[in-house]
Amino acid sequence: MRVLVVDDQGLVRGGLRSILQTQCDIEVVGEAADGDEAIAQVRLHDPDVVLMDLRMPVLDGIEATRRIVSSSSAKVIALTTFETDEYVYGALRAGAAGFLLKDGPAEGLAEAVRMVHSGQALLSPAVTRKLMDAFAAAPSPDRITELDVLTPREREVLVAIAQGMSNAETAGLLFLGEATVKSHVTSILAKLGLRDRVQAVVFAYESGLVRPGRSAEPGVGPTATA
């Protein structure tokens, strides 16, 4: 796995590099000190995963994430000091696959890279709910209209995704086979033009399907009839 490390503090970049270089399946292919440099390094090195600081000079990590996600196959992990940070919410909206706290355990860094590289979301349900409760705006009319492309069952699955449930947990809740749930998830992402489950969570809140402080609108949650 090819990783790019982005942070405006040299000591932080060096620390992240040192941790990752101990892993035989991870290669740090470059470093960047701001968003503009990060974009240039992605073009040069084509990394699989980018560790992205969010508060940087020149170009912040949110806009850098948006540009990298839209122009490459790299997956971005946002780096932050606080889990309920508006910058984190912005990064998730921009396409980040999840986030890590800078003061988290060192052994979790490599595992986070592996998770995101394999296509898994790097979000805990509890932290996701905190973020959405703190920063999710009122439902967007455009997003509400986009919900029309989903079937009632797909809406139920989307609510389950937004609540942090795995495919197996969703299957048990909705009395479906896990393969069927996976098929629904693929369909949801395709219909809504979303990159991954993280973007699906953000969409669920922005459309009003799930609202801060509430599980779901009446009739569209996991207990609704198919």
Backbone hydrogen bonds, N-H to C=O, Kabsch-Sander energy under -0.5 kcal/mol:
donor,donor_aa,acceptor,acceptor_aa,energy
3,V,1,M,-0.5
3,V,27,E,-3.0
4,L,49,V,-2.2
5,V,30,G,-2.1
6,V,4,L,-0.5
6,V,51,L,-2.7
7,D,32,A,-2.3
10,G,8,D,-0.6
13,R,9,Q,-2.2
14,G,10,G,-2.6
15,G,11,L,-2.2
16,L,12,V,-2.5
17,R,13,R,-2.6
18,S,14,G,-2.4
19,I,15,G,-2.0
20,L,16,L,-2.4
21,Q,17,R,-2.5
22,T,19,I,-1.0
23,Q,20,L,-2.0
26,I,23,Q,-1.2
27,E,1,M,-3.2
29,V,3,V,-2.3
29,V,27,E,-0.8
30,G,3,V,-0.9
32,A,5,V,-1.9
35,G,57,P,-0.7
35,G,59,L,-1.9
38,A,34,D,-2.1
39,I,35,G,-2.2
40,A,36,D,-2.0
41,Q,37,E,-2.5
42,V,38,A,-2.2
43,R,39,I,-1.9
44,L,40,A,-1.8
45,H,41,Q,-3.0
46,D,42,V,-2.3
48,D,2,R,-2.2
49,V,2,R,-2.2
50,V,75,K,-2.8
51,L,4,L,-2.9
52,M,50,V,-0.8
52,M,77,I,-3.1
53,D,6,V,-1.8
53,D,51,L,-0.6
54,L,79,L,-1.0
56,M,54,L,-0.9
59,L,57,P,-2.7
61,G,54,L,-2.2
62,I,54,L,-0.6
64,A,60,D,-2.0
65,T,61,G,-2.2
66,R,62,I,-2.3
67,R,63,E,-2.3
68,I,64,A,-2.5
69,V,65,T,-2.9
70,S,66,R,-1.7
71,S,67,R,-1.0
71,S,68,I,-0.5
72,S,68,I,-1.2
75,K,48,D,-2.5
77,I,50,V,-3.1
78,A,76,V,-0.5
78,A,98,G,-2.5
79,L,52,M,-3.2
80,T,100,L,-2.3
85,D,83,E,-0.9
88,V,85,D,-0.8
89,Y,85,D,-1.7
90,G,86,E,-2.3
91,A,87,Y,-2.3
92,L,88,V,-2.4
93,R,89,Y,-2.3
94,A,90,G,-1.7
95,G,91,A,-0.6
95,G,92,L,-0.9
96,A,91,A,-2.7
97,A,76,V,-2.7
98,G,76,V,-0.5
99,F,122,L,-1.6
100,L,78,A,-2.9
102,K,80,T,-3.0
104,G,101,L,-1.8
108,G,105,P,-1.4
109,L,106,A,-1.4
110,A,106,A,-0.6
111,E,107,E,-0.7
112,A,108,G,-2.0
113,V,109,L,-2.0
114,R,110,A,-2.2
115,M,111,E,-2.5
116,V,112,A,-2.5
117,H,113,V,-2.4
118,S,114,R,-1.8
119,G,116,V,-1.4
120,Q,115,M,-2.5
122,L,97,A,-2.3
123,L,121,A,-0.6
128,T,124,S,-2.6
129,R,125,P,-2.3
130,K,126,A,-1.8
131,L,127,V,-2.5
132,M,128,T,-2.6
133,D,129,R,-2.7
134,A,130,K,-1.9
135,F,131,L,-2.5
136,A,132,M,-1.9
140,S,206,E,-2.9
144,I,140,S,-2.6
145,T,141,P,-2.1
146,E,142,D,-1.8
147,L,143,R,-1.1
147,L,144,I,-0.6
148,D,145,T,-1.7
149,V,146,E,-1.7
150,L,147,L,-2.0
155,R,151,T,-2.0
156,E,152,P,-1.7
157,V,153,R,-2.2
158,L,154,E,-2.4
159,V,155,R,-2.3
160,A,156,E,-1.9
161,I,157,V,-2.3
162,A,158,L,-2.4
163,Q,159,V,-1.4
164,G,161,I,-2.0
165,M,160,A,-2.4
170,T,166,S,-2.5
171,A,167,N,-2.5
172,G,168,A,-2.0
173,L,169,E,-2.1
174,L,170,T,-2.6
175,F,171,A,-0.8
176,L,171,A,-2.3
181,V,177,G,-2.0
182,K,178,E,-2.4
183,S,179,A,-2.0
184,H,180,T,-2.2
185,V,181,V,-2.7
186,T,182,K,-2.3
187,S,183,S,-2.2
188,I,184,H,-2.7
189,L,185,V,-2.4
190,A,186,T,-2.1
191,K,187,S,-2.9
192,L,188,I,-2.2
193,G,189,L,-0.8
193,G,190,A,-0.5
194,L,189,L,-2.4
200,A,196,D,-1.5
201,V,197,R,-2.0
202,V,198,V,-2.0
203,F,199,Q,-2.6
204,A,200,A,-2.3
205,Y,201,V,-1.5
206,E,202,V,-2.7
207,S,203,F,-2.2
208,G,205,Y,-1.1
209,L,204,A,-0.9
210,V,204,A,-2.3
214,R,211,R,-2.8
217,E,209,L,-1.7
220,V,217,E,-1.9
221,G,217,E,-0.6
224,A,221,G,-2.4
